[in-house]
C-alpha cells in the first residue's frame, strides 16, 4: 500500500541526509526506511498525512503495539525507536516541526547478549579444514585466515581489492560501514598464504584482467556474501563446531583472543572499526577473570 506524499517525501529527505551528509551504508539506510514506512502506515491509520503532526501518544502506541500485538523483542523495539528518533529529530533540525514526540521515550531494557566466540583450538580446527592443494581450497583457506587475522566482517572480506593489501608493510586497508577506512596489520604467515593464492589459484580463476577483486568466484568475479557464507558453514560443520557459529563469530573471536593476549582495548577498537569504545567493551565480559579485573582497575570507564 502506497504512502501519502507527506510521509514519502519526508522519508526521502531523511534518507538523502543519511547517505549524503552522514555517509551511512545503504543497508543501514534501507533499514531506517523500512522502519519508518511501517511507522508511517500506523500514523496514516490514525489520520496523519505526515510525521510532523505525530504526537507522543502515537509514538508510544506504535512501539507498545510492536511488543503486545506483534511479539517483537526488546532489541527490535529499541531499534525501531532509534529509527523514529532519527526522523523526528531531523524534522526539528530542518525547521519542519517544533516538537519531537520521541524525546522522552525510554527504550525497553533487554538482557545483554554476549557474542558467541570460538576457542583458539576451535579456530585452528576450522582454519585447517580447507584443502590447500586444490585451487578453491587455497582460496577458501586464504579467506578464512585473513578474516580471522584481521577481524573482518563478511562484507569487508568479499569487497577487498588486490590493491588493499600492502605486502611490503604487512597492512590491509579495510573499507567498513559507511565507507570508513581503517588499516589493520596482517601476520606474515597469512600474507604468505594470500600471496600463494594470488600467484596460483587466482591466476587460474581470473577471466578479465581488469577485475581487481581479491577473492574470485569460479566465474572470475568477486565472491558474494551468500556464497562465502555457505562455504563457511560447510567448513564449520566439518570442524564439528556448533550449528550457530557464523562468519561473524570469527570477528568476535579475533577481538576476544587479542584482548586475552593483553592487547589494548583502544587498539582493538581501531582494528575492528568501531566508532565507539563502548561497542568494543563487550569483549571484556568474555575475557579471563584476571584480565577483566585488570581492565576494571585500570580503565577510566570501568
ChimeraX attribute file (.defattr): number of C-alpha atoms within 10 A of each C-alpha:
attribute: neighborCount
match mode: 1-to-1
recipient: residues
	/A:1	4
	/A:2	8
	/A:3	15
	/A:4	14
	/A:5	11
	/A:6	14
	/A:7	23
	/A:8	18
	/A:9	13
	/A:10	19
	/A:11	21
	/A:12	12
	/A:13	14
	/A:14	19
	/A:15	22
	/A:16	14
	/A:17	15
	/A:18	19
	/A:19	15
	/A:20	10
	/A:21	9
	/A:22	11
	/A:23	15
	/A:24	17
	/A:25	15
	/A:26	14
	/A:27	11
	/A:28	14
	/A:29	19
	/A:30	12
	/A:31	13
	/A:32	22
	/A:33	19
	/A:34	14
	/A:35	16
	/A:36	23
	/A:37	16
	/A:38	13
	/A:39	22
	/A:40	24
	/A:41	18
	/A:42	16
	/A:43	21
	/A:44	16
	/A:45	10
	/A:46	11
	/A:47	11
	/A:48	17
	/A:49	19
	/A:50	19
	/A:51	24
	/A:52	20
	/A:53	14
	/A:54	21
	/A:55	14
	/A:56	15
	/A:57	11
	/A:58	17
	/A:59	20
	/A:60	15
	/A:61	12
	/A:62	18
	/A:63	22
	/A:64	15
	/A:65	14
	/A:66	16
	/A:67	14
	/A:68	10
	/A:69	8
	/A:70	9
	/A:71	12
	/A:72	14
	/A:73	13
	/A:74	16
	/A:75	15
	/A:76	16
	/A:77	22
	/A:78	17
	/A:79	17
	/A:80	23
	/A:81	23
	/A:82	15
	/A:83	19
	/A:84	23
	/A:85	18
	/A:86	17
	/A:87	22
	/A:88	23
	/A:89	18
	/A:90	18
	/A:91	20
	/A:92	14
	/A:93	10
	/A:94	10
	/A:95	10
	/A:96	13
	/A:97	15
	/A:98	13
	/A:99	17
	/A:100	20
	/A:101	21
	/A:102	23
	/A:103	11
	/A:104	8
	/A:105	13
	/A:106	10
	/A:107	16
	/A:108	14
	/A:109	10
	/A:110	12
	/A:111	7
	/A:112	8
	/A:113	7
	/A:114	11
	/A:115	15
	/A:116	15
	/A:117	22
	/A:118	20
	/A:119	11
	/A:120	13
	/A:121	9
	/A:122	14
	/A:123	21
	/A:124	13
	/A:125	16
	/A:126	23
	/A:127	19
	/A:128	14
	/A:129	17
	/A:130	19
	/A:131	13
	/A:132	17
	/A:133	9
	/A:134	11
	/A:135	18
	/A:136	19
	/A:137	16
	/A:138	22
	/A:139	25
	/A:140	23
	/A:141	23
	/A:142	24
	/A:143	24
	/A:144	25
	/A:145	24
	/A:146	20
	/A:147	22
	/A:148	22
	/A:149	20
	/A:150	24
	/A:151	24
	/A:152	26
	/A:153	21
	/A:154	20
	/A:155	16
	/A:156	16
	/A:157	24
	/A:158	21
	/A:159	20
	/A:160	20
	/A:161	16
	/A:162	13
	/A:163	12
	/A:164	17
	/A:165	22
	/A:166	14
	/A:167	15
	/A:168	7
	/A:169	9
	/A:170	14
	/A:171	18
	/A:172	20
	/A:173	17
	/A:174	25
	/A:175	19
	/A:176	19
	/A:177	19
	/A:178	16
	/A:179	11
	/A:180	13
	/A:181	12
	/A:182	15
	/A:183	17
	/A:184	22
	/A:185	15
	/A:186	19
	/A:187	14
	/A:188	11
	/A:189	11
	/A:190	21
	/A:191	21
	/A:192	13
	/A:193	18
	/A:194	24
	/A:195	15
	/A:196	15
	/A:197	25
	/A:198	19
	/A:199	10
	/A:200	14
	/A:201	20
	/A:202	23
	/A:203	14
	/A:204	13
	/A:205	18
	/A:206	20
	/A:207	14
	/A:208	9
	/A:209	8
	/A:210	7
	/A:211	14
	/A:212	17
	/A:213	19
	/A:214	23
	/A:215	27
	/A:216	22
	/A:217	17
	/A:218	14
	/A:219	10
	/A:220	18
	/A:221	17
	/A:222	19
	/A:223	20
	/A:224	16
	/A:225	16
	/A:226	11
	/A:227	11
	/A:228	20
	/A:229	14
	/A:230	13
	/A:231	15
	/A:232	19
	/A:233	17
	/A:234	13
	/A:235	19
	/A:236	23
	/A:237	14
	/A:238	13
	/A:239	17
	/A:240	12
	/A:241	17
	/A:242	11
	/A:243	9
	/A:244	9
	/A:245	16
	/A:246	18
	/A:247	20
	/A:248	19
	/A:249	18
	/A:250	26
	/A:251	22
	/A:252	24
	/A:253	23
	/A:254	23
	/A:255	27
	/A:256	26
	/A:257	18
	/A:258	16
	/A:259	21
	/A:260	18
	/A:261	11
	/A:262	9
	/A:263	13
	/A:264	12
	/A:265	19
	/A:266	14
	/A:267	13
	/A:268	22
	/A:269	18
	/A:270	16
	/A:271	18
	/A:272	24
	/A:273	22
	/A:274	15
	/A:275	12
	/A:276	11
	/A:277	15
	/A:278	11
	/A:279	11
	/A:280	20
	/A:281	17
	/A:282	16
	/A:283	23
	/A:284	19
	/A:285	13
	/A:286	21
	/A:287	19
	/A:288	12
	/A:289	12
	/A:290	10
	/A:291	17
	/A:292	18
	/A:293	13
	/A:294	11
	/A:295	18
	/A:296	13
	/A:297	11
	/A:298	10
	/A:299	9
	/A:300	7
	/A:301	10
	/A:302	11
